[in-house]
Amino acid sequence: MTSHRKSRQIKLGAFLPGGGQHIAAWRHPDAPADGATNFAFHKRLAETAERGLFDAYFLADNLSVGLGGREGGNAKIAGFEPVTLFAALAPLTSHIGFIATASTTYEEPYTLARKFASLDLLTGGRAGWNVVTSAGDETAKNFNRDRQPDHADRYERAHEHVEVVKALWDSWEDDAFIRDKASGRFYDAAKVHDIDHRGKYFSVKGALNVPRPPQGHPVVVQAGQSEDGRGLAAQSAEVIFTAHQNLASAQEFYRDIKKRVRAAGRNPDHVLVMPGVAPFVGRTEAEAKVKYEELTDLILPDDGVGLLNGLAGQTLDIRGYPLDGPLPPSKETEGMKSRQALIRQIADEHNFTIRQLYQWIATARGHYTVVGSAEQVADQLEEWFRNEAADGFNILPPWLPGGLDDFVELVIPELQRRGLFRTAYEGRALRENLGLPRPENPWATARALAPAAE
C-alpha cells in the first residue's frame, strides 16, 4: 500500500470548450470569436493538450440553445456535438483520450452504446463517456416533453441506462470475429449474445452491431454530486468530475465516494476523483492577478445574471433584483440540485452581492479557481492530491488558447519537477494512461469457468 502511494501520480483532464470556459472568454483579445465551431482551433487545442501529456480532452454538452440565459455565456449556445468532433480529431492525435458527454435521459442505450463503441474503435481505445442526466425544461421541450423528469426519476433511469449500455458493449466477446476467407467463417456464433434486457425504462434485445470496443468498455465518467449522483457514481463510474471550493469539502466528497465504492464491491483505486480547477497562471502572482482582472472586466452584467439564472435554478428571475444587492431566496427545483446548493453556499459564505457572485463563478461555475504563479498553482494541486481530496484534476483553462498554453508551459513542468506528473504517456489506450483495468467480458469469463464447475 505504501509503495502504491509513493508511485501515485496526478491524472489530468483538459476541459476545452472552443468558446472558452469563462463567461467572457470569447471576448478576450487573443481568443477566436468563433472558437466554438472552429475546427482548426479545436485541432490546435487537442495538439497542445497532447503535448502537455493530458490524459483526456473533455467536453460537456447541452441539448438546448438557452438563448438569453445559457450557462457559460453566448459562446456556448451553439457548438459541435462532442462525439462527432472527437471522431474528426482522433486521426490528428495519437495518445490523448476523448471524453464526450451524452445523456441517459434523452438518448436510447442502443444508439449511445454503438456511438461510443465506434469512437473507441476509431481512436484505438481512447474514448470515454461522461454520463449526464440532462436537467432543464427547455431541454425537455426538444424531446417530446413539456417538463424535465423528476431528479430521482432521471437518476433511476440513468442506473438502468448504464447497465444496458455496458451489457451491449459486452454482447460480442473479444475474439468473436474470425474473418477467415478460406473457410468462409466471419464470426463465431457462440460468442455473440443477445442481452434480452427488460426493465422499468428499457427493453433491449441486442446484440450490438459494433464489435466489442478495444478498451472493453470506454471509460465511464460521471459528474453528479447530489445523493442520487453519488449513488450512480459509486455503482458505475470510473472517473468522477466534481466541483469544490475548498480542501475540506473536497475531502468529504472523496472519502464518501471511496467508501461507497468499497461498499458496492468495487476497488476504490479503480475510481478516480478529479475535481475541476480553473487556473489563472502567471510567471508571478501579480501577473496572474492581472490576467484574472482583465477577463473579469469583460463580463457583461446581462451575461452574469444569465449565468446565475442557469446555475442557481431560480424560480424567481434574478433580473428583477439589484446587482449590488444579495442573491434572493430560491425554491428547490428538479434541476441540477448539487450545483444549486453550491452556488447558494458560495453566496452565503462570502456574503456576496449578485454582481460579486457572478464575477466569482464566471470562470468555472463553482469549480475551484486558482490565481497565482506556476509554483502556487502546483502547491494547491499537490495539497489536494496528497490529502485525500483528489486523484487528479480536470483543468478548466479560463480562456483559450492562452489559459491552456500557460498551464502546459508553466505548470506541467513544475508538476514534473516534483515527480507528480508523467514525462511520457504510459500507453496508447485511455485506460492504460489512467491506470484503470480493462473490464473482463462476462460471457468469456463464464465460459472459462464452466469446465471447473462441471
Beta strands, then each sheet from edge to edge (+ up, - down):
strand 1: 11-15
strand 2: 56-59
strand 3: 97-103
strand 4: 127-132
strand 5: 177-180
strand 6: 185-187
strand 7: 197-198
strand 8: 203-204
strand 9: 219-222
strand 10: 239-242
strand 11: 272-282
strand 12: 368-373
strand 13: 392-395
sheet 1: 12+ 11+ 10+ 9+ 4+ 3+ 2+ 1+ 13+
sheet 2: 5+ 6-
sheet 3: 7+ 8-
end
